[in-house]
Amino acid sequence: MAVPKRRQSKSRSAIRRAQVMKQPVPHFVPCPRCGEARLPHRVCPACGYYKDRMVVEVPQDEKT
Ligand SMILES: [Zn+2]
């Protein structure tokens, strides 16, 4: 089994982990049914629809 020859410095580890911080913000697409911003390939959180089909029940009278 391959084994690292040298211990990785704290700096090297920090540089690698710092890459996580610059992940892009997930982009949103408007829901075709209600126009609410949602993530692509996800059920719409506002209307509960995915591909013209109700997937999850959404409580309607939350906002007053
Ligand atoms: Zn929707």
N, CA, C, O and the ligand as a Tripos MOL2 file, in Angstrom:
@<TRIPOS>MOLECULE
protein
  257   255    65     0     0
PROTEIN
NO_CHARGES

@<TRIPOS>ATOM
      1 N           0.8420   -1.1960    0.0000 N.3       1 MET1
      2 CA          0.0000    0.0000    0.0000 C.3       1 MET1
      3 C           0.8730    1.2410    0.0000 C.2       1 MET1
      4 O           1.8870    1.2970    0.6970 O.2       1 MET1
      5 N           0.4850    2.2170   -0.7690 N.am      2 ALA2
      6 CA          1.2580    3.4570   -0.8420 C.3       2 ALA2
      7 C           1.0980    4.2560    0.4430 C.2       2 ALA2
      8 O          -0.0020    4.4230    0.9700 O.2       2 ALA2
      9 N           2.2220    4.7370    0.9190 N.am      3 VAL3
     10 CA          2.2290    5.5040    2.1720 C.3       3 VAL3
     11 C           2.9100    6.8370    1.9010 C.2       3 VAL3
     12 O           3.9300    6.8600    1.2120 O.2       3 VAL3
     13 N           2.3910    7.9470    2.4140 N.am      4 PRO4
     14 CA          3.0520    9.2360    2.1860 C.3       4 PRO4
     15 C           4.4470    9.2670    2.7790 C.2       4 PRO4
     16 O           4.6780    8.7900    3.8910 O.2       4 PRO4
     17 N           5.3680    9.8320    2.0260 N.am      5 LYS5
     18 CA          6.7590    9.8610    2.4700 C.3       5 LYS5
     19 C           6.9570   10.8750    3.5730 C.2       5 LYS5
     20 O           7.6830   10.6370    4.5380 O.2       5 LYS5
     21 N           6.2900   12.0270    3.4120 N.am      6 ARG6
     22 CA          6.4450   13.0850    4.4140 C.3       6 ARG6
     23 C           5.0930   13.4960    4.9590 C.2       6 ARG6
     24 O           4.0630   13.3980    4.2920 O.2       6 ARG6
     25 N           5.1350   13.9560    6.1850 N.am      7 ARG7
     26 CA          3.9430   14.4990    6.8130 C.3       7 ARG7
     27 C           3.5800   15.8000    6.1130 C.2       7 ARG7
     28 O           4.4490   16.6200    5.8160 O.2       7 ARG7
     29 N           2.2910   15.9810    5.8510 N.am      8 GLN8
     30 CA          1.8590   17.2100    5.2020 C.3       8 GLN8
     31 C           1.8470   18.3460    6.2220 C.2       8 GLN8
     32 O           1.3700   18.1830    7.3450 O.2       8 GLN8
     33 N           2.3770   19.4940    5.8160 N.am      9 SER9
     34 CA          2.4510   20.6340    6.7380 C.3       9 SER9
     35 C           1.0650   21.1640    7.0610 C.2       9 SER9
     36 O           0.1160   20.9230    6.3140 O.2       9 SER9
     37 N           0.9420   21.8770    8.1580 N.am     10 LYS10
     38 CA         -0.3260   22.5000    8.5310 C.3      10 LYS10
     39 C          -0.7740   23.4520    7.4340 C.2      10 LYS10
     40 O          -1.9600   23.5550    7.1210 O.2      10 LYS10
     41 N           0.2070   24.1490    6.8550 N.am     11 SER11
     42 CA         -0.1110   25.1010    5.7970 C.3      11 SER11
     43 C          -0.7540   24.4100    4.6010 C.2      11 SER11
     44 O          -1.7570   24.8800    4.0640 O.2      11 SER11
     45 N          -0.1660   23.2860    4.1880 N.am     12 ARG12
     46 CA         -0.7000   22.5340    3.0440 C.3      12 ARG12
     47 C          -2.1350   22.0900    3.3070 C.2      12 ARG12
     48 O          -3.0040   22.2300    2.4470 O.2      12 ARG12
     49 N          -2.3750   21.5550    4.5030 N.am     13 SER13
     50 CA         -3.7240   21.0990    4.8470 C.3      13 SER13
     51 C          -4.6970   22.2580    4.8320 C.2      13 SER13
     52 O          -5.8270   22.1350    4.3600 O.2      13 SER13
     53 N          -4.2350   23.4050    5.3620 N.am     14 ALA14
     54 CA         -5.1000   24.5820    5.4130 C.3      14 ALA14
     55 C          -5.4090   25.0870    4.0090 C.2      14 ALA14
     56 O          -6.5240   25.5280    3.7300 O.2      14 ALA14
     57 N          -4.4150   25.0180    3.1280 N.am     15 ILE15
     58 CA         -4.6350   25.4700    1.7530 C.3      15 ILE15
     59 C          -5.6910   24.5960    1.0900 C.2      15 ILE15
     60 O          -6.5600   25.1050    0.3820 O.2      15 ILE15
     61 N          -5.6260   23.2890    1.3120 N.am     16 ARG16
     62 CA         -6.6120   22.3810    0.7010 C.3      16 ARG16
     63 C          -7.9940   22.6680    1.2650 C.2      16 ARG16
     64 O          -8.9700   22.7740    0.5220 O.2      16 ARG16
     65 N          -8.0700   22.7940    2.5920 N.am     17 ARG17
     66 CA         -9.3850   22.9990    3.2090 C.3      17 ARG17
     67 C          -9.9630   24.3700    2.8640 C.2      17 ARG17
     68 O         -11.1810   24.5530    2.8680 O.2      17 ARG17
     69 N          -9.0910   25.3280    2.5680 N.am     18 ALA18
     70 CA         -9.5740   26.6630    2.2160 C.3      18 ALA18
     71 C         -10.3370   26.6440    0.8970 C.2      18 ALA18
     72 O         -11.1260   27.5490    0.6270 O.2      18 ALA18
     73 N         -10.1100   25.6180    0.0710 N.am     19 GLN19
     74 CA        -10.8080   25.5440   -1.2110 C.3      19 GLN19
     75 C         -12.3040   25.3380   -1.0050 C.2      19 GLN19
     76 O         -13.1090   25.7200   -1.8550 O.2      19 GLN19
     77 N         -12.6720   24.7410    0.1120 N.am     20 VAL20
     78 CA        -14.0900   24.5130    0.3930 C.3      20 VAL20
     79 C         -14.8120   25.8510    0.5380 C.2      20 VAL20
     80 O         -15.9810   25.9820    0.1760 O.2      20 VAL20
     81 N         -14.1050   26.8310    1.0680 N.am     21 MET21
     82 CA        -14.7260   28.1210    1.3320 C.3      21 MET21
     83 C         -15.1000   28.8590    0.0530 C.2      21 MET21
     84 O         -15.9850   29.7150    0.0690 O.2      21 MET21
     85 N         -14.4470   28.5410   -1.0400 N.am     22 LYS22
     86 CA        -14.7760   29.2720   -2.2650 C.3      22 LYS22
     87 C         -15.6460   28.4520   -3.2090 C.2      22 LYS22
     88 O         -15.5920   28.6350   -4.4260 O.2      22 LYS22
     89 N         -16.4430   27.5530   -2.6540 N.am     23 GLN23
     90 CA        -17.4480   26.8650   -3.4640 C.3      23 GLN23
     91 C         -18.4870   27.8890   -3.9200 C.2      23 GLN23
     92 O         -18.8510   28.7810   -3.1530 O.2      23 GLN23
     93 N         -18.9610   27.7710   -5.1450 N.am     24 PRO24
     94 CA        -19.9410   28.7480   -5.6080 C.3      24 PRO24
     95 C         -21.2800   28.5790   -4.8970 C.2      24 PRO24
     96 O         -21.6290   27.4920   -4.4370 O.2      24 PRO24
     97 N         -21.9980   29.6520   -4.8230 N.am     25 VAL25
     98 CA        -23.3380   29.6370   -4.2450 C.3      25 VAL25
     99 C         -24.2350   28.8380   -5.1960 C.2      25 VAL25
    100 O         -24.1600   29.0390   -6.4080 O.2      25 VAL25
    101 N         -25.0720   27.9460   -4.6840 N.am     26 PRO26
    102 CA        -25.9450   27.1930   -5.5890 C.3      26 PRO26
    103 C         -26.8900   28.1150   -6.3400 C.2      26 PRO26
    104 O         -27.4930   29.0120   -5.7500 O.2      26 PRO26
    105 N         -27.0190   27.8940   -7.6400 N.am     27 HIS27
    106 CA        -27.8430   28.8080   -8.4240 C.3      27 HIS27
    107 C         -29.2870   28.3200   -8.4260 C.2      27 HIS27
    108 O         -29.5740   27.1240   -8.3670 O.2      27 HIS27
    109 N         -30.1580   29.2790   -8.4960 N.am     28 PHE28
    110 CA        -31.5780   29.0130   -8.4100 C.3      28 PHE28
    111 C         -32.2220   29.1800   -9.7760 C.2      28 PHE28
    112 O         -31.7910   30.0010  -10.5860 O.2      28 PHE28
    113 N         -33.2460   28.4010  -10.0160 N.am     29 VAL29
    114 CA        -34.0420   28.5530  -11.2330 C.3      29 VAL29
    115 C         -35.4800   28.8270  -10.8040 C.2      29 VAL29
    116 O         -35.9240   28.3210   -9.7730 O.2      29 VAL29
    117 N         -36.2120   29.6230  -11.5840 N.am     30 PRO30
    118 CA        -37.6040   29.8650  -11.2170 C.3      30 PRO30
    119 C         -38.4520   28.6210  -11.4430 C.2      30 PRO30
    120 O         -38.2820   27.9050  -12.4300 O.2      30 PRO30
    121 N         -39.3610   28.3790  -10.5190 N.am     31 CYS31
    122 CA        -40.2880   27.2500  -10.6460 C.3      31 CYS31
    123 C         -41.2200   27.5070  -11.8290 C.2      31 CYS31
    124 O         -41.7780   28.5990  -11.9320 O.2      31 CYS31
    125 N         -41.4060   26.5300  -12.7280 N.am     32 PRO32
    126 CA        -42.3000   26.7650  -13.8740 C.3      32 PRO32
    127 C         -43.7660   26.9030  -13.4780 C.2      32 PRO32
    128 O         -44.5590   27.4340  -14.2550 O.2      32 PRO32
    129 N         -44.1390   26.4440  -12.3050 N.am     33 ARG33
    130 CA        -45.5350   26.4790  -11.8950 C.3      33 ARG33
    131 C         -45.8580   27.7560  -11.1240 C.2      33 ARG33
    132 O         -46.8520   28.4220  -11.4120 O.2      33 ARG33
    133 N         -45.0060   28.1040  -10.1280 N.am     34 CYS34
    134 CA        -45.3480   29.2570   -9.2930 C.3      34 CYS34
    135 C         -44.3400   30.3910   -9.4210 C.2      34 CYS34
    136 O         -44.5750   31.4810   -8.9000 O.2      34 CYS34
    137 N         -43.2080   30.1540  -10.1130 N.am     35 GLY35
    138 CA        -42.2440   31.2240  -10.3000 C.3      35 GLY35
    139 C         -41.3160   31.4460   -9.1300 C.2      35 GLY35
    140 O         -40.4400   32.3090   -9.1800 O.2      35 GLY35
    141 N         -41.4980   30.6820   -8.0880 N.am     36 GLU36
    142 CA        -40.6280   30.7910   -6.9190 C.3      36 GLU36
    143 C         -39.2340   30.2680   -7.2590 C.2      36 GLU36
    144 O         -39.1000   29.3170   -8.0290 O.2      36 GLU36
    145 N         -38.1960   30.8860   -6.6900 N.am     37 ALA37
    146 CA        -36.8340   30.4180   -6.9280 C.3      37 ALA37
    147 C         -36.6450   29.0770   -6.2280 C.2      37 ALA37
    148 O         -36.9730   28.9170   -5.0520 O.2      37 ALA37
    149 N         -36.1140   28.1310   -6.9710 N.am     38 ARG38
    150 CA        -35.8420   26.8190   -6.3730 C.3      38 ARG38
    151 C         -34.5410   26.2860   -6.9540 C.2      38 ARG38
    152 O         -34.0480   26.7990   -7.9590 O.2      38 ARG38
    153 N         -33.9900   25.2650   -6.3270 N.am     39 LEU39
    154 CA        -32.7830   24.6430   -6.8390 C.3      39 LEU39
    155 C         -33.1470   23.7120   -7.9930 C.2      39 LEU39
    156 O         -34.2010   23.0780   -7.9610 O.2      39 LEU39
    157 N         -32.2860   23.6190   -9.0170 N.am     40 PRO40
    158 CA        -32.5920   22.7160  -10.1230 C.3      40 PRO40
    159 C         -32.6260   21.2560   -9.6700 C.2      40 PRO40
    160 O         -31.8540   20.8600   -8.7970 O.2      40 PRO40
    161 N         -33.5030   20.4700  -10.2500 N.am     41 HIS41
    162 CA        -33.6790   19.0390   -9.9700 C.3      41 HIS41
    163 C         -34.1560   18.7930   -8.5430 C.2      41 HIS41
    164 O         -33.9010   17.7360   -7.9640 O.2      41 HIS41
    165 N         -34.8570   19.7880   -7.9780 N.am     42 ARG42
    166 CA        -35.4080   19.6140   -6.6340 C.3      42 ARG42
    167 C         -36.8960   19.9550   -6.6620 C.2      42 ARG42
    168 O         -37.3810   20.6810   -7.5300 O.2      42 ARG42
    169 N         -37.5900   19.4060   -5.6850 N.am     43 VAL43
    170 CA        -38.9950   19.7440   -5.5230 C.3      43 VAL43
    171 C         -39.0920   21.2120   -5.1200 C.2      43 VAL43
    172 O         -38.3030   21.7010   -4.3110 O.2      43 VAL43
    173 N         -40.0630   21.9010   -5.6940 N.am     44 CYS44
    174 CA        -40.2490   23.3060   -5.3520 C.3      44 CYS44
    175 C         -40.7170   23.4150   -3.9040 C.2      44 CYS44
    176 O         -41.7030   22.7750   -3.5380 O.2      44 CYS44
    177 N         -40.0470   24.1990   -3.0790 N.am     45 PRO45
    178 CA        -40.4690   24.3160   -1.6830 C.3      45 PRO45
    179 C         -41.7480   25.1190   -1.5120 C.2      45 PRO45
    180 O         -42.4140   25.0110   -0.4820 O.2      45 PRO45
    181 N         -42.0980   25.9260   -2.5100 N.am     46 ALA46
    182 CA        -43.2780   26.7800   -2.3680 C.3      46 ALA46
    183 C         -44.5620   26.0430   -2.7300 C.2      46 ALA46
    184 O         -45.5580   26.1620   -2.0160 O.2      46 ALA46
    185 N         -44.5570   25.2770   -3.8370 N.am     47 CYS47
    186 CA        -45.7830   24.6130   -4.2710 C.3      47 CYS47
    187 C         -45.7070   23.0930   -4.1460 C.2      47 CYS47
    188 O         -46.7260   22.4170   -4.2910 O.2      47 CYS47
    189 N         -44.5230   22.5420   -3.8790 N.am     48 GLY48
    190 CA        -44.4200   21.1010   -3.6750 C.3      48 GLY48
    191 C         -44.5180   20.2780   -4.9390 C.2      48 GLY48
    192 O         -44.7590   19.0730   -4.8750 O.2      48 GLY48
    193 N         -44.3350   20.9050   -6.0880 N.am     49 TYR49
    194 CA        -44.4460   20.2020   -7.3530 C.3      49 TYR49
    195 C         -43.0790   19.8920   -7.9350 C.2      49 TYR49
    196 O         -42.1160   20.6360   -7.7470 O.2      49 TYR49
    197 N         -43.0200   18.7830   -8.6400 N.am     50 TYR50
    198 CA        -41.8370   18.4540   -9.4150 C.3      50 TYR50
    199 C         -42.3060   17.7690  -10.6840 C.2      50 TYR50
    200 O         -43.0060   16.7580  -10.6240 O.2      50 TYR50
    201 N         -41.9260   18.3100  -11.8320 N.am     51 LYS51
    202 CA        -42.3260   17.7910  -13.1390 C.3      51 LYS51
    203 C         -43.8500   17.6410  -13.2380 C.2      51 LYS51
    204 O         -44.3550   16.5560  -13.5270 O.2      51 LYS51
    205 N         -44.5790   18.7450  -12.9950 N.am     52 ASP52
    206 CA        -46.0310   18.8250  -13.1500 C.3      52 ASP52
    207 C         -46.7770   17.8090  -12.2880 C.2      52 ASP52
    208 O         -47.8720   17.3770  -12.6490 O.2      52 ASP52
    209 N         -46.1990   17.4290  -11.1590 N.am     53 ARG53
    210 CA        -46.8170   16.4270  -10.3130 C.3      53 ARG53
    211 C         -46.5880   16.8600   -8.8690 C.2      53 ARG53
    212 O         -45.4930   17.2960   -8.5140 O.2      53 ARG53
    213 N         -47.6300   16.7390   -8.0310 N.am     54 MET54
    214 CA        -47.4350   17.1040   -6.6300 C.3      54 MET54
    215 C         -46.6440   16.0010   -5.9330 C.2      54 MET54
    216 O         -47.0060   14.8250   -5.9900 O.2      54 MET54
    217 N         -45.5880   16.3910   -5.2950 N.am     55 VAL55
    218 CA        -44.7150   15.4200   -4.6380 C.3      55 VAL55
    219 C         -44.8720   15.5320   -3.1310 C.2      55 VAL55
    220 O         -45.0110   14.5210   -2.4440 O.2      55 VAL55
    221 N         -44.8510   16.7470   -2.6150 N.am     56 VAL56
    222 CA        -45.0040   16.9390   -1.1750 C.3      56 VAL56
    223 C         -46.1100   17.9640   -0.9310 C.2      56 VAL56
    224 O         -46.2830   18.9170   -1.6910 O.2      56 VAL56
    225 N         -46.8390   17.7430    0.1370 N.am     57 GLU57
    226 CA        -47.8740   18.6930    0.5400 C.3      57 GLU57
    227 C         -47.1950   19.9060    1.1640 C.2      57 GLU57
    228 O         -46.2770   19.7720    1.9730 O.2      57 GLU57
    229 N         -47.6560   21.0840    0.7810 N.am     58 VAL58
    230 CA        -47.1290   22.3130    1.3540 C.3      58 VAL58
    231 C         -48.2690   23.0370    2.0700 C.2      58 VAL58
    232 O         -49.3060   23.2940    1.4580 O.2      58 VAL58
    233 N         -48.1060   23.3620    3.3160 N.am     59 PRO59
    234 CA        -49.1560   24.1400    4.0040 C.3      59 PRO59
    235 C         -49.3450   25.4880    3.3330 C.2      59 PRO59
    236 O         -48.3910   26.2510    3.1760 O.2      59 PRO59
    237 N         -50.5690   25.7770    2.9390 N.am     60 GLN60
    238 CA        -50.8310   26.9430    2.1060 C.3      60 GLN60
    239 C         -50.8970   28.2400    2.9220 C.2      60 GLN60
    240 O         -50.3000   29.2470    2.5410 O.2      60 GLN60
    241 N         -51.6300   28.2110    4.0510 N.am     61 ASP61
    242 CA        -51.8630   29.4670    4.7800 C.3      61 ASP61
    243 C         -50.8060   29.6910    5.8740 C.2      61 ASP61
    244 O         -51.1210   29.8610    7.0520 O.2      61 ASP61
    245 N         -49.5440   29.6820    5.4320 N.am     62 GLU62
    246 CA        -48.4690   30.0050    6.3590 C.3      62 GLU62
    247 C         -48.2580   31.5130    6.4180 C.2      62 GLU62
    248 O         -48.0960   32.0970    7.4890 O.2      62 GLU62
    249 N         -48.2650   32.1340    5.2170 N.am     63 LYS63
    250 CA        -48.0320   33.5700    5.1600 C.3      63 LYS63
    251 C         -49.3430   34.3170    5.3420 C.2      63 LYS63
    252 O         -50.3440   33.9870    4.7060 O.2      63 LYS63
    253 N         -49.3400   35.2910    6.1820 N.am     64 THR64
    254 CA        -50.5550   36.0890    6.4120 C.3      64 THR64
    255 C         -50.2820   37.5660    6.1380 C.2      64 THR64
    256 O         -51.1810   38.3960    6.2760 O.2      64 THR64
    257 ZN        -43.3930   26.0800   -7.3530 Zn       65 ZN65
@<TRIPOS>BOND
     1     1     2 1
     2     2     3 1
     3     3     4 2
     4     3     5 am
     5     5     6 1
     6     6     7 1
     7     7     8 2
     8     7     9 am
     9     9    10 1
    10    10    11 1
    11    11    12 2
    12    11    13 am
    13    13    14 1
    14    14    15 1
    15    15    16 2
    16    15    17 am
    17    17    18 1
    18    18    19 1
    19    19    20 2
    20    19    21 am
    21    21    22 1
    22    22    23 1
    23    23    24 2
    24    23    25 am
    25    25    26 1
    26    26    27 1
    27    27    28 2
    28    27    29 am
    29    29    30 1
    30    30    31 1
    31    31    32 2
    32    31    33 am
    33    33    34 1
    34    34    35 1
    35    35    36 2
    36    35    37 am
    37    37    38 1
    38    38    39 1
    39    39    40 2
    40    39    41 am
    41    41    42 1
    42    42    43 1
    43    43    44 2
    44    43    45 am
    45    45    46 1
    46    46    47 1
    47    47    48 2
    48    47    49 am
    49    49    50 1
    50    50    51 1
    51    51    52 2
    52    51    53 am
    53    53    54 1
    54    54    55 1
    55    55    56 2
    56    55    57 am
    57    57    58 1
    58    58    59 1
    59    59    60 2
    60    59    61 am
    61    61    62 1
    62    62    63 1
    63    63    64 2
    64    63    65 am
    65    65    66 1
    66    66    67 1
    67    67    68 2
    68    67    69 am
    69    69    70 1
    70    70    71 1
    71    71    72 2
    72    71    73 am
    73    73    74 1
    74    74    75 1
    75    75    76 2
    76    75    77 am
    77    77    78 1
    78    78    79 1
    79    79    80 2
    80    79    81 am
    81    81    82 1
    82    82    83 1
    83    83    84 2
    84    83    85 am
    85    85    86 1
    86    86    87 1
    87    87    88 2
    88    87    89 am
    89    89    90 1
    90    90    91 1
    91    91    92 2
    92    91    93 am
    93    93    94 1
    94    94    95 1
    95    95    96 2
    96    95    97 am
    97    97    98 1
    98    98    99 1
    99    99   100 2
   100    99   101 am
   101   101   102 1
   102   102   103 1
   103   103   104 2
   104   103   105 am
   105   105   106 1
   106   106   107 1
   107   107   108 2
   108   107   109 am
   109   109   110 1
   110   110   111 1
   111   111   112 2
   112   111   113 am
   113   113   114 1
   114   114   115 1
   115   115   116 2
   116   115   117 am
   117   117   118 1
   118   118   119 1
   119   119   120 2
   120   119   121 am
   121   121   122 1
   122   122   123 1
   123   123   124 2
   124   123   125 am
   125   125   126 1
   126   126   127 1
   127   127   128 2
   128   127   129 am
   129   129   130 1
   130   130   131 1
   131   131   132 2
   132   131   133 am
   133   133   134 1
   134   134   135 1
   135   135   136 2
   136   135   137 am
   137   137   138 1
   138   138   139 1
   139   139   140 2
   140   139   141 am
   141   141   142 1
   142   142   143 1
   143   143   144 2
   144   143   145 am
   145   145   146 1
   146   146   147 1
   147   147   148 2
   148   147   149 am
   149   149   150 1
   150   150   151 1
   151   151   152 2
   152   151   153 am
   153   153   154 1
   154   154   155 1
   155   155   156 2
   156   155   157 am
   157   157   158 1
   158   158   159 1
   159   159   160 2
   160   159   161 am
   161   161   162 1
   162   162   163 1
   163   163   164 2
   164   163   165 am
   165   165   166 1
   166   166   167 1
   167   167   168 2
   168   167   169 am
   169   169   170 1
   170   170   171 1
   171   171   172 2
   172   171   173 am
   173   173   174 1
   174   174   175 1
   175   175   176 2
   176   175   177 am
   177   177   178 1
   178   178   179 1
   179   179   180 2
   180   179   181 am
   181   181   182 1
   182   182   183 1
   183   183   184 2
   184   183   185 am
   185   185   186 1
   186   186   187 1
   187   187   188 2
   188   187   189 am
   189   189   190 1
   190   190   191 1
   191   191   192 2
   192   191   193 am
   193   193   194 1
   194   194   195 1
   195   195   196 2
   196   195   197 am
   197   197   198 1
   198   198   199 1
   199   199   200 2
   200   199   201 am
   201   201   202 1
   202   202   203 1
   203   203   204 2
   204   203   205 am
   205   205   206 1
   206   206   207 1
   207   207   208 2
   208   207   209 am
   209   209   210 1
   210   210   211 1
   211   211   212 2
   212   211   213 am
   213   213   214 1
   214   214   215 1
   215   215   216 2
   216   215   217 am
   217   217   218 1
   218   218   219 1
   219   219   220 2
   220   219   221 am
   221   221   222 1
   222   222   223 1
   223   223   224 2
   224   223   225 am
   225   225   226 1
   226   226   227 1
   227   227   228 2
   228   227   229 am
   229   229   230 1
   230   230   231 1
   231   231   232 2
   232   231   233 am
   233   233   234 1
   234   234   235 1
   235   235   236 2
   236   235   237 am
   237   237   238 1
   238   238   239 1
   239   239   240 2
   240   239   241 am
   241   241   242 1
   242   242   243 1
   243   243   244 2
   244   243   245 am
   245   245   246 1
   246   246   247 1
   247   247   248 2
   248   247   249 am
   249   249   250 1
   250   250   251 1
   251   251   252 2
   252   251   253 am
   253   253   254 1
   254   254   255 1
   255   255   256 2
@<TRIPOS>SUBSTRUCTURE
     1 MET1         2 RESIDUE 1 A MET
     2 ALA2         6 RESIDUE 1 A ALA
     3 VAL3        10 RESIDUE 1 A VAL
     4 PRO4        14 RESIDUE 1 A PRO
     5 LYS5        18 RESIDUE 1 A LYS
     6 ARG6        22 RESIDUE 1 A ARG
     7 ARG7        26 RESIDUE 1 A ARG
     8 GLN8        30 RESIDUE 1 A GLN
     9 SER9        34 RESIDUE 1 A SER
    10 LYS10       38 RESIDUE 1 A LYS
    11 SER11       42 RESIDUE 1 A SER
    12 ARG12       46 RESIDUE 1 A ARG
    13 SER13       50 RESIDUE 1 A SER
    14 ALA14       54 RESIDUE 1 A ALA
    15 ILE15       58 RESIDUE 1 A ILE
    16 ARG16       62 RESIDUE 1 A ARG
    17 ARG17       66 RESIDUE 1 A ARG
    18 ALA18       70 RESIDUE 1 A ALA
    19 GLN19       74 RESIDUE 1 A GLN
    20 VAL20       78 RESIDUE 1 A VAL
    21 MET21       82 RESIDUE 1 A MET
    22 LYS22       86 RESIDUE 1 A LYS
    23 GLN23       90 RESIDUE 1 A GLN
    24 PRO24       94 RESIDUE 1 A PRO
    25 VAL25       98 RESIDUE 1 A VAL
    26 PRO26      102 RESIDUE 1 A PRO
    27 HIS27      106 RESIDUE 1 A HIS
    28 PHE28      110 RESIDUE 1 A PHE
    29 VAL29      114 RESIDUE 1 A VAL
    30 PRO30      118 RESIDUE 1 A PRO
    31 CYS31      122 RESIDUE 1 A CYS
    32 PRO32      126 RESIDUE 1 A PRO
    33 ARG33      130 RESIDUE 1 A ARG
    34 CYS34      134 RESIDUE 1 A CYS
    35 GLY35      138 RESIDUE 1 A GLY
    36 GLU36      142 RESIDUE 1 A GLU
    37 ALA37      146 RESIDUE 1 A ALA
    38 ARG38      150 RESIDUE 1 A ARG
    39 LEU39      154 RESIDUE 1 A LEU
    40 PRO40      158 RESIDUE 1 A PRO
    41 HIS41      162 RESIDUE 1 A HIS
    42 ARG42      166 RESIDUE 1 A ARG
    43 VAL43      170 RESIDUE 1 A VAL
    44 CYS44      174 RESIDUE 1 A CYS
    45 PRO45      178 RESIDUE 1 A PRO
    46 ALA46      182 RESIDUE 1 A ALA
    47 CYS47      186 RESIDUE 1 A CYS
    48 GLY48      190 RESIDUE 1 A GLY
    49 TYR49      194 RESIDUE 1 A TYR
    50 TYR50      198 RESIDUE 1 A TYR
    51 LYS51      202 RESIDUE 1 A LYS
    52 ASP52      206 RESIDUE 1 A ASP
    53 ARG53      210 RESIDUE 1 A ARG
    54 MET54      214 RESIDUE 1 A MET
    55 VAL55      218 RESIDUE 1 A VAL
    56 VAL56      222 RESIDUE 1 A VAL
    57 GLU57      226 RESIDUE 1 A GLU
    58 VAL58      230 RESIDUE 1 A VAL
    59 PRO59      234 RESIDUE 1 A PRO
    60 GLN60      238 RESIDUE 1 A GLN
    61 ASP61      242 RESIDUE 1 A ASP
    62 GLU62      246 RESIDUE 1 A GLU
    63 LYS63      250 RESIDUE 1 A LYS
    64 THR64      254 RESIDUE 1 A THR
    65 ZN65       257 GROUP 0 **** ****
